[in-house]
Amino acid sequence: MGRVAALGERSRVAGLALAGAVVLVADDPTAVRRIWRTLPDGVDLVILTPAAAEALESASAAPGGRRPLTAVMPP
């Protein structure tokens, strides 16, 4: 299995580093979409904060046309 990343606001994702997730801090929709387009290689699962998920509703696939699995954190 590939790596797990957490994408969203610092206050919501920082603690997931303790579980081994790659933490990708994005505090606004533009940053979320920019980071999504440049996901690190080997990321197969992205845990999204609700705000990050909303920012990605109309986003295209990640690099290479791949679309990793996503899970949205509860509000």
C-alpha positions, 0 to 999 in steps of 0.5 A: 500500500502507498502512503497516506496524506492528510490535506486541509487546515493545519489545526485539523490535520497536524495531529495525523503526522503522529499516525504517519500521514504526510501532512499537507497544510492548506488553509484556503481553497486555492492552496487545497487545489494547488496541493491536490495537483501536486500530490507527492508520488506514492500517495494512495489515500488522502484524508480531507478536512470538510473544507478541503473536500468542498474546495475539491468538488470540481477539481480535476484528477491529481497528476498523471490523471490518477485519483487517489482514494479520499476520505473526509473527516467528520466536521 
